[in-house]
């Protein structure tokens, strides 16, 4: 994520995706960025001065309330691209506020 954009990350990962922010260890907190968790999954966003979004490489998140999450994303203006290239798997792609790709998979 770009340096200084922690509040945007908190709004997206916390308010929209429903993840909980977890504290970074003090030594790492000095570098900026923020960490989030949902169940056993954690996403660590590091801050970079020369940030470039990951548009191809991405995390895939298995979602127990997939349909509800898609509705919440739409309500918050997040573009959702549903894909059907894996038979029997309901999944979609979104981008975080910084342009990083995230895959959502229905559980």
N, C-alpha and C positions, 0 to 999 in steps of 0.2 A: 504494500500500500504506500501511497505517497506520504512523506513525512508531514506530520501535523494534521492528519485527517482522521484521527481517532474517533471524534464525535460522529462523523459520517459512518464509520465502521460500526459504532455502537448502535446507531439508529437502524442500520440494515441487519446486522447479524443478531442484535438483541431484540429490537422492536418488531422487525418484519419477520425474520426467520425464527424468532422465539428462543434463541440460544442464550445461555447465561454467561456473562463475562466472568472469567476467572483471573485472579491476580497473577501477574508475571513475577518471577523471582526478582527481588530488588535490583540485583546487578543487571539483569536483562531489561528491566523496566526503564532504565536510564537511556536505552537505545530507542525508545518509542515503540509504537505498535500496540496491539492488544490481542488477548487470547479469549476464545469462546469455547463453550462446551455444551453438548446435548447428549445425555446418556453417557455412553463410553467414548463418544467421538469428541475430539478437540480440533479446533482450527486456530493456528497461530499465525497472526498477521504481523510481519516484520515491516518496519518503516524503512524506505529507501529514498535517498536524494535523487537518484537517477532511475526512478521507477518505470517499469514497462509491464503492462498487464500480461498475465498468462492466458492467452486466448485459445490455445489448443490443450496443453497439459492442464489437468483439473482434478479436484477431489470429486468423488461421487458420494452422495449422502443418501442413505436408505431412510425413507420417511414413512412413519406409521400412519400419519394423518395427511397423506399426499393430497387428496382432493381439497381438504380444508386449507392446506398450505398454498395451493395454486390460487384459491380464491383470495387469500390474504395478500399474495404477491400482486394479483391483478388490482386489488383495492389500493395498493400502494404504488401503482404505476410501473411495476417491474415487468418487463417483457419476458414471456415464457414461450419457449419454442419446444413443443412436444415432438418427439421423434418416435418412429415405429419400426426401426430397422432391426430390432431384436424381437422375434416372435414371442408373445406371451409376457413381455416385460413392458410395463407402463413407465415411461421416463421422459424427462425434459431437461432442457438446458436453460440456465439463467446466467446473468452476469452480475457480479457485485457492483457497488457504486464506482469501482476503480477499473472496471472492464475485465476482471478475472472471471473465467468461465467456471461454473459450478453445475454439476449434473445432479438431478434429483431423481431418485428411483422409488417407485411405490413399493411398500413392504407388503 
